[in-house]
């Protein structure tokens, strides 16, 4: 049996929570299923706990956000 002396959580200066953060450069955050209530347009960070962080530092609650579309007007 081999036992490591290094911590399994030591990930080369990367915080564990940052592994589950998704960043979008251009997204639209909606507050309803019909996509009529726009809460934010632009860059966002989707945190591991479901909260949405805006560039200003303000957070949107997971209960306020219905869905997020990435690059809705991007040419394919």
JOPE-V313333 format. One line per field, one symbol per residue. psi: psi as a letter, one per 30 degrees, with the letter a starting at -180 (. if undefined). A space follows every 10 residues. Layout:
BEGIN
psi=???
END
This chain:
BEGIN
psi=kkkkfkkffj hhgkkeeffg kkkkejlkkk glefhfjkek kaklkjlfgf kkklfffkkk kfffkelkkk ifgkk.
END
